[in-house]
Amino acid sequence: MNAASRDNHGEGSANWVGPVLRAGDLAESVARAIAEDNPGKRINILDRGDYVRIHTDQQCRLTRQTLERQLGHPYELRLLELEMPSFSGRLETRADEYVWYYRNS
């Protein structure tokens, strides 16, 4: 991962966006995929025990292709919503890509 951080304390940023996932193998794969899909961005991973926050500043992109490579098997992105009780920012969904983003409105 390029500038990823993993901690239990968090960093405050009003513009950080991304998924909040149940802890486990899927969350780990999503974190690796997000790091790959957002080159050059700092990825903030907050492990809260039962859940994991994965955030980037302003925009966070996750593609099905990258997630499938990290998982090692096919995966429909719509299934991610079952493991994602929450997220920060706004979310745009497509069959092959999820994008969380910040918009001040």
C-alpha positions in Angstrom: 0.0 0.0 0.0 1.2 3.4 -0.8 0.7 5.8 2.1 -1.7 3.6 4.1 -2.2 4.0 7.8 -3.7 1.5 10.2 -4.6 2.6 13.7 -7.3 2.4 16.4 -7.5 6.2 17.1 -8.5 7.8 13.8 -7.6 11.1 12.2 -10.2 13.8 11.9 -11.0 15.0 8.4 -14.4 16.4 7.3 -13.7 15.4 3.7 -12.7 11.7 4.2 -15.0 9.2 2.4 -15.3 5.5 2.0 -16.9 2.3 3.4 -17.4 1.0 6.9 -17.3 -2.8 6.7 -17.7 -5.7 9.1 -14.2 -6.8 10.1 -12.9 -9.9 8.4 -11.3 -11.2 5.2 -13.6 -9.2 2.9 -12.7 -5.9 4.7 -9.0 -6.8 4.3 -9.4 -7.4 0.6 -11.4 -4.2 0.1 -8.7 -2.2 1.9 -6.0 -3.7 -0.4 -8.2 -3.1 -3.5 -8.9 0.5 -2.5 -5.2 1.1 -2.0 -4.6 -0.2 -5.5 -7.6 1.7 -7.1 -6.5 5.0 -5.5 -2.8 5.3 -6.4 -0.9 8.1 -4.6 -3.7 8.7 -2.1 -3.4 8.2 1.6 -5.7 5.4 2.8 -6.8 5.6 6.4 -7.8 2.2 7.9 -9.4 2.4 11.3 -9.8 -1.0 13.0 -12.6 -0.8 15.6 -12.7 -4.5 16.4 -16.1 -5.4 14.9 -15.9 -3.1 12.0 -13.3 -1.3 9.9 -13.4 2.2 8.4 -11.5 2.5 5.1 -11.3 6.2 4.0 -9.5 8.5 1.5 -9.7 12.2 1.1 -12.4 13.6 -1.2 -12.9 10.5 -3.4 -12.5 6.7 -2.8 -12.8 4.3 -5.8 -13.3 0.6 -5.7 -13.5 -1.5 -8.8 -14.9 -5.0 -9.1 -11.9 -6.1 -11.1 -9.4 -5.1 -8.4 -11.5 -6.6 -5.6 -11.9 -9.9 -7.5 -8.1 -10.0 -7.9 -7.6 -9.4 -4.2 -10.2 -12.0 -3.2 -9.1 -14.6 -5.8 -12.6 -15.2 -7.0 -15.5 -13.5 -8.8 -17.5 -11.1 -6.7 -20.6 -9.0 -7.4 -20.1 -5.5 -5.9 -23.8 -5.3 -4.9 -23.0 -7.9 -2.3 -20.7 -5.5 -0.6 -23.7 -3.7 0.7 -24.5 -6.7 3.0 -21.1 -6.2 4.7 -21.2 -2.4 4.7 -23.5 -1.1 7.5 -22.4 2.4 6.8 -20.1 4.7 4.8 -18.9 8.3 4.8 -19.7 10.7 1.9 -21.9 10.1 -1.0 -21.9 6.8 -3.0 -22.2 6.3 -6.7 -22.7 2.6 -7.6 -22.3 0.7 -10.9 -22.0 -3.0 -11.5 -18.2 -2.7 -12.0 -17.3 0.3 -9.7 -18.2 2.0 -6.4 -17.2 5.6 -5.8 -17.6 7.4 -2.5 -17.1 11.1 -2.8 -17.3 14.4 -0.9 -19.5 17.2 -2.1 -20.1 20.3 -0.1 -23.7 21.2 -0.8 
